Amino acid sequence: MFRRLPPPDQRRPCALTIGNFDGVHRGHQALVRGLVSEARLYGLISCVLTFEPHPREFFATGTTEPVRIANLRDKLEALAALEVDRVCVAHFNQSLAATPAAEFVSEVLVNGLHARRLLIGDDFRFGARRSGNFSLLRELGPDLGMEVNAMPTVSEQGKRISSSLVRQALGAADFKRVSHLLGRPYRLSGRVIHGRRLGRDLGFPTLNLRFPHGRPALCGVFVVLVHGIAQGSEPLPGVASLGTRPAVEVDGRHLLEVHLLDWSGDAYGKLVRVEFLHKLRDEEHFDSFAELSRKIAADEKAAREFFDACR
């Protein structure tokens, strides 16, 4: 994985695809699998070019951040599972946003990445003012030694499988639908960090994980399973709060807090994955810590009842 274009001595002819790949859903997976197959057929490396921050976040105005399905770590892991040889993460900034479409093709795709074959969604737009499209790529490609092909849209029951569809399902907390669209359970990963220890003071110690970029596509209180606490162990049941903690902060950063139901110990620094199973409620403001503590106890009880019903 490169946080920029590969250095000149590591640039190799590649089959390339480009996109934000938020969530790496089944439509993305079909595109990437096609890319890997094409790369192997023509003796090229397979390469994915993606962006950080997400262009929607870069161009956002006002106080509302666009929602994001996954963080960068989760996206990279999902792409690695598809056996991509190389992922390049381009820093999306004003310079890149202002690059003319034709210059982006020649300088970034051809000279910077040595793209020889480009497999792209037929709705892909790029370059300053989103002026570049599939037709321009097909026009420029032959003179630059790059063959350009479109990947057909992946649809199901007349609906295109898209990141927007996944976000809608997450907003409705329809985790069965989300898992179907992703082809895997919905999880968020992160390193356990030190928090304010408020949960411990209330009698409900939590694991704290930052959501580092954008705004998560769901918020509230959830029943979860936590993977990675102990190597090789079964996932642990818990109840999680994802959001800005209006009960204790004003304009707080997005934080994922997980109270494990039947475990205690030191997990600081561990990389864990939180799998979402069921939504209990929305975030709330409470007038006192006593009221908050009672609500957390009710959430824990509801989570235990959920797991008991699943046995």
CORVEN-V356205 format. One record per backbone hydrogen bond with DSSP energy under -0.5 kcal/mol. NH is the residue of the N-H (numbers start at 0). CO is the residue of the C=O. E is the energy in kcal/mol with one decimal. If there is no record, write none. Layout:
# CORVEN-V356205
nh: {NH & NH}
co: {CO & CO}
e: {E & E}
This chain:
# CORVEN-V356205
nh: {1 & 9 & 10 & 13 & 14 & 15 & 15 & 16 & 18 & 22 & 23 & 25 & 28 & 29 & 30 & 31 & 32 & 33 & 34 & 35 & 36 & 37 & 38 & 39 & 40 & 41 & 42 & 43 & 44 & 46 & 47 & 48 & 49 & 49 & 51 & 56 & 57 & 58 & 59 & 64 & 67 & 74 & 75 & 76 & 77 & 78 & 79 & 80 & 81 & 81 & 82 & 83 & 85 & 87 & 88 & 88 & 89 & 89 & 91 & 91 & 92 & 96 & 97 & 98 & 103 & 104 & 105 & 106 & 107 & 107 & 108 & 109 & 110 & 111 & 112 & 113 & 114 & 115 & 116 & 117 & 118 & 119 & 119 & 121 & 123 & 125 & 127 & 129 & 130 & 131 & 136 & 137 & 138 & 139 & 140 & 141 & 143 & 143 & 144 & 145 & 146 & 148 & 150 & 151 & 154 & 155 & 158 & 160 & 161 & 165 & 166 & 167 & 168 & 169 & 170 & 171 & 172 & 173 & 174 & 177 & 178 & 179 & 180 & 181 & 182 & 183 & 186 & 187 & 189 & 191 & 192 & 200 & 201 & 202 & 202 & 203 & 206 & 207 & 208 & 210 & 211 & 214 & 216 & 219 & 220 & 221 & 222 & 223 & 224 & 225 & 226 & 226 & 232 & 235 & 237 & 238 & 239 & 240 & 241 & 242 & 247 & 248 & 254 & 255 & 256 & 256 & 257 & 258 & 259 & 260 & 261 & 266 & 268 & 269 & 271 & 271 & 272 & 273 & 274 & 274 & 275 & 275 & 276 & 277 & 279 & 280 & 291 & 292 & 293 & 294 & 295 & 296 & 297 & 298 & 299 & 300 & 301 & 302 & 303 & 304 & 305 & 306 & 307 & 308 & 309 & 310 & 310}
co: {86 & 6 & 7 & 113 & 44 & 13 & 116 & 46 & 48 & 20 & 20 & 180 & 24 & 25 & 26 & 27 & 28 & 29 & 30 & 31 & 32 & 33 & 34 & 35 & 36 & 37 & 39 & 38 & 12 & 14 & 85 & 16 & 47 & 87 & 89 & 53 & 53 & 54 & 55 & 62 & 214 & 70 & 71 & 72 & 73 & 74 & 75 & 76 & 77 & 78 & 79 & 78 & 45 & 47 & 1 & 86 & 49 & 87 & 51 & 89 & 90 & 92 & 93 & 95 & 99 & 100 & 101 & 102 & 102 & 103 & 103 & 104 & 105 & 106 & 107 & 109 & 108 & 13 & 13 & 146 & 15 & 117 & 148 & 150 & 120 & 131 & 98 & 126 & 127 & 125 & 132 & 133 & 134 & 135 & 136 & 137 & 139 & 140 & 141 & 140 & 115 & 117 & 119 & 149 & 152 & 158 & 155 & 153 & 159 & 161 & 162 & 163 & 164 & 165 & 166 & 167 & 169 & 168 & 172 & 173 & 174 & 175 & 176 & 177 & 178 & 178 & 184 & 273 & 271 & 269 & 207 & 196 & 197 & 198 & 199 & 198 & 257 & 192 & 255 & 253 & 209 & 65 & 67 & 241 & 280 & 239 & 277 & 237 & 274 & 235 & 224 & 272 & 229 & 225 & 223 & 258 & 221 & 256 & 219 & 254 & 244 & 244 & 242 & 208 & 240 & 254 & 206 & 238 & 257 & 236 & 236 & 264 & 191 & 266 & 189 & 269 & 226 & 187 & 224 & 272 & 185 & 273 & 222 & 222 & 220 & 220 & 287 & 288 & 289 & 290 & 291 & 292 & 293 & 294 & 295 & 296 & 297 & 298 & 299 & 300 & 301 & 302 & 303 & 304 & 305 & 306 & 307}
e: {-2.5 & -2.5 & -1.2 & -2.1 & -2.9 & -0.5 & -3.1 & -1.7 & -2.1 & -0.6 & -0.6 & -2.5 & -2.6 & -2.0 & -1.7 & -2.7 & -2.7 & -2.0 & -1.9 & -2.7 & -2.3 & -2.2 & -2.7 & -2.2 & -2.1 & -1.9 & -0.8 & -2.9 & -1.6 & -2.6 & -2.3 & -2.6 & -0.6 & -2.6 & -2.3 & -1.2 & -1.9 & -2.3 & -0.6 & -0.7 & -3.1 & -2.0 & -2.6 & -2.2 & -2.1 & -2.1 & -2.4 & -1.8 & -0.5 & -1.1 & -2.0 & -1.1 & -1.5 & -2.9 & -3.5 & -0.5 & -3.0 & -0.8 & -1.5 & -0.7 & -0.8 & -2.6 & -1.8 & -1.1 & -2.4 & -1.9 & -2.2 & -3.1 & -0.6 & -1.4 & -1.8 & -2.0 & -2.3 & -1.0 & -1.1 & -1.1 & -2.4 & -3.0 & -1.4 & -3.1 & -2.8 & -0.5 & -2.2 & -0.8 & -1.9 & -1.5 & -2.2 & -2.3 & -1.5 & -3.1 & -1.9 & -2.4 & -1.7 & -2.6 & -2.6 & -0.6 & -1.0 & -1.1 & -1.2 & -2.5 & -2.6 & -2.9 & -2.6 & -0.6 & -0.7 & -2.7 & -1.7 & -2.9 & -0.6 & -1.7 & -2.6 & -2.2 & -2.0 & -2.5 & -2.8 & -1.5 & -1.6 & -2.7 & -1.4 & -2.3 & -2.4 & -1.6 & -2.3 & -2.4 & -2.0 & -0.9 & -0.6 & -1.9 & -1.9 & -2.1 & -2.9 & -2.0 & -1.8 & -0.6 & -1.1 & -3.4 & -2.8 & -0.6 & -2.6 & -1.5 & -0.8 & -1.6 & -1.4 & -2.4 & -2.8 & -3.1 & -3.2 & -2.5 & -2.1 & -2.7 & -0.5 & -3.2 & -2.2 & -2.5 & -2.3 & -2.2 & -3.0 & -2.8 & -2.8 & -1.9 & -1.6 & -2.3 & -2.8 & -3.3 & -2.8 & -0.6 & -2.5 & -3.0 & -0.6 & -2.2 & -0.5 & -0.7 & -2.6 & -2.1 & -2.5 & -0.7 & -2.3 & -3.3 & -3.3 & -0.6 & -2.2 & -0.5 & -2.6 & -1.4 & -3.2 & -1.3 & -1.9 & -2.8 & -2.0 & -1.9 & -2.4 & -2.2 & -1.9 & -2.2 & -2.5 & -2.1 & -2.4 & -2.4 & -2.4 & -2.1 & -1.9 & -2.3 & -2.5 & -2.1 & -1.1 & -0.7 & -0.8}
